């Protein structure tokens, strides 16, 4: 089960590539807080978020998960509400967190939570042959330009 953070979702939707995430993961799960974050952004004038909201499954926390979420939120100052919910869902449901947030990745490493970041996703799109070389190169360029993101390993990712 894959749980996706808003930073990855917005990067892919900005370049019209949410279909590539769907092709790679089949099911895109988000927490209620991530949904609310995306819905607020949509109301603020980002209509491209419609593409995300129709492609995701919202997973609600159980009572025990909610207790763990509150504890995590109160004790980890570098993590936001949505990230805390995703972490708790990944821990309790043996999921994999998909994020590009440095603080979240650091927390996951320290707590043995499996995660993938943007570079991992781009490599997977290549390895699973979801995108051709040219399509992957264009996707990387689009993400860097439209999401203001630097993909440090792009040369390595594109290497044959």
PAVO-288707 format. One record per residue (C-alpha): x, y, z. Coordinates in steps of 0.2 Angstrom, whole numbers, plus 2048, in hexadecimal, padded with zeros to 3 digits. Example, Ala and Ser with C-alpha at 12.3 -4.5 7.8 and 13.67 -1.06 7.14 Angstrom:
83E7EA827/8447FB824/
***
This chain:
800800800/8078117FB/803821804/8088317FA/80C842801/8068527F9/8178577F3/8188497E7/80684A7E2/80785C7DE/81885A7D4/81084D7C9/7FF8567C7/8088667C2/80F85E7B3/8008547AF/8088437B4/7FD83C7C2/7F982E7B6/80B8287B7/8098277CA/7FA81D7C7/8038127BB/81180F7C7/80780C7D7/7F58087D1/7ED80F7E1/7F28207E8/7ED8217FB/7ED831805/7E8836816/7DA84181B/7E684F81F/7EE84E80E/7DD84F806/7D885E810/7E986680B/7E68637F9/7D48697FA/7D9879802/7E687C7F4/7D88797E7/7CD8867F0/7DB8927EF/7DC8917DC/7E68827D7/7D98797CC/7E686C7C6/7E38647D7/7D385C7D0/7DE84F7C7/7E484A7D8/7D48497E1/7CC83D7D5/7DB8317D5/7DE82E7E7/7D78247F5/7D582C806/7D9821814/7D2826825/7DB822835/7D5815841/7D381A854/7E4813858/7EC81B849/7E482C84E/7EC82A85F/7FD826857/7FB83584C/7F784185A/80783B863/81283D854/80B84E850/80E854861/81F84D862/827851851/82886384E/82F86183C/820857836/80F85E831/7FE856833/7FD84E822/80E846823/80B840835/7FB83782F/80482F820/81282982C/806821838/7FC81982A/80C812822/81280B833/801803838/7FD7FD826/80E7F8821/80E805813/81B80E809/81B82180B/81E82B7FB/82583C7FF/8338487FA/83385280A/844851813/83D851825/831843821/83F839818/84B83B827/83D836833/839826829/84C821828/84D82383B/83D81983E/83F80B831/830811826/83280D814/83181C808/8348217F6/8388327F1/83783B7E0/8478347D9/8418227DE/8318257D5/83A82B7C5/84681C7C6/8378107C8/82E8187B9/83D8147AF/8408037B6/82E7FE7B4/82E8057A2/8208107A5/82981E79C/83581E78E/845827790/83F837787/82F837791/8388357A1/84584379C/83684E798/82D84A7A9/83D84E7B2/83F85F7A9/82D8637AC/82D85F7BF/83D8697C1/8358787B8/8238787BE/8268727D0/83687C7D3/83F86B7D7/8518667D4/8538547D0/8658517D5/86683F7CE/85E8437BE/86D83E7B4/86F82E7BD/85C82A7BB/85D82D7A8/86D8237A6/86A81379C/
***
